Amino acid sequence: MSRYLIDTFTYPYTAQDAVWWIEEGCCADGLLTKAIEGDGRLVGSVGLTRQTGWRSHLAEVGYWLGEPYWGNGLAAMALQMMCGCAFVELGIH
């Protein structure tokens, strides 16, 4: 299900899209991206996009998680860790 993802998340998501994301997309300026692991596998991702200009103290956070892993607390844990990183390490308010 992709209806709640941002417009820049392509659908359908192809292997070529994944390669681009790993090689370039997740490394863009202002982005912090982490993998979500479950059962020793990549099952999702959580990311933070720092805003610019007078809003540089703010950030947008988002995530995706494979449907078989919904309801296990993985997304909540990933968001908590990402927000902690944003507040403590990056000075996001």
LOBASE-100466 format. One record per residue (C-alpha): chain; residue number from 1; x, z, y. Coordinates in steps of 0.2 Angstrom, whole numbers, plus 5000, padded with zeros to 4 digits. Layout:
N
[guza "A",NUM,[X,Z,Y]];
...
This chain:
93
[guza "A",1,[5000,5000,5000]];
[guza "A",2,[5008,4995,5016]];
[guza "A",3,[4994,4996,5029]];
[guza "A",4,[5001,5011,5038]];
[guza "A",5,[5018,5004,5040]];
[guza "A",6,[5025,4998,5057]];
[guza "A",7,[5023,4980,5061]];
[guza "A",8,[5041,4976,5058]];
[guza "A",9,[5040,4981,5039]];
[guza "A",10,[5038,4964,5031]];
[guza "A",11,[5024,4961,5018]];
[guza "A",12,[5026,4956,5005]];
[guza "A",13,[5043,4965,5004]];
[guza "A",14,[5055,4954,4995]];
[guza "A",15,[5072,4957,4987]];
[guza "A",16,[5079,4947,5001]];
[guza "A",17,[5071,4959,5013]];
[guza "A",18,[5079,4974,5004]];
[guza "A",19,[5096,4966,5004]];
[guza "A",20,[5095,4963,5023]];
[guza "A",21,[5089,4981,5026]];
[guza "A",22,[5103,4988,5016]];
[guza "A",23,[5117,4977,5024]];
[guza "A",24,[5110,4977,5042]];
[guza "A",25,[5093,4984,5046]];
[guza "A",26,[5097,5003,5042]];
[guza "A",27,[5113,5002,5053]];
[guza "A",28,[5106,4997,5069]];
[guza "A",29,[5110,5007,5085]];
[guza "A",30,[5098,5022,5087]];
[guza "A",31,[5093,5023,5069]];
[guza "A",32,[5096,5036,5056]];
[guza "A",33,[5090,5032,5039]];
[guza "A",34,[5091,5042,5023]];
[guza "A",35,[5086,5038,5005]];
[guza "A",36,[5073,5049,4996]];
[guza "A",37,[5078,5052,4978]];
[guza "A",38,[5067,5056,4964]];
[guza "A",39,[5071,5057,4946]];
[guza "A",40,[5089,5051,4950]];
[guza "A",41,[5082,5035,4958]];
[guza "A",42,[5079,5028,4975]];
[guza "A",43,[5060,5031,4978]];
[guza "A",44,[5058,5030,4996]];
[guza "A",45,[5066,5031,5013]];
[guza "A",46,[5065,5042,5029]];
[guza "A",47,[5071,5036,5046]];
[guza "A",48,[5072,5041,5064]];
[guza "A",49,[5073,5029,5079]];
[guza "A",50,[5080,5037,5094]];
[guza "A",51,[5071,5032,5110]];
[guza "A",52,[5081,5025,5125]];
[guza "A",53,[5082,5028,5144]];
[guza "A",54,[5072,5043,5151]];
[guza "A",55,[5065,5045,5133]];
[guza "A",56,[5082,5047,5125]];
[guza "A",57,[5078,5065,5120]];
[guza "A",58,[5064,5059,5109]];
[guza "A",59,[5063,5050,5093]];
[guza "A",60,[5050,5042,5081]];
[guza "A",61,[5051,5047,5063]];
[guza "A",62,[5044,5037,5048]];
[guza "A",63,[5045,5036,5030]];
[guza "A",64,[5039,5027,5015]];
[guza "A",65,[5037,5033,4997]];
[guza "A",66,[5034,5024,4981]];
[guza "A",67,[5016,5028,4975]];
[guza "A",68,[5021,5035,4958]];
[guza "A",69,[5030,5049,4968]];
[guza "A",70,[5015,5053,4980]];
[guza "A",71,[5009,5071,4979]];
[guza "A",72,[5025,5079,4974]];
[guza "A",73,[5031,5086,4990]];
[guza "A",74,[5046,5073,4992]];
[guza "A",75,[5040,5066,5008]];
[guza "A",76,[5037,5083,5016]];
[guza "A",77,[5054,5089,5011]];
[guza "A",78,[5062,5073,5018]];
[guza "A",79,[5053,5074,5034]];
[guza "A",80,[5058,5092,5036]];
[guza "A",81,[5076,5088,5033]];
[guza "A",82,[5076,5073,5045]];
[guza "A",83,[5067,5083,5059]];
[guza "A",84,[5080,5097,5056]];
[guza "A",85,[5094,5085,5058]];
[guza "A",86,[5086,5077,5074]];
[guza "A",87,[5084,5094,5082]];
[guza "A",88,[5100,5102,5077]];
[guza "A",89,[5113,5088,5076]];
[guza "A",90,[5106,5075,5088]];
[guza "A",91,[5098,5086,5101]];
[guza "A",92,[5081,5078,5100]];
[guza "A",93,[5067,5089,5108]];
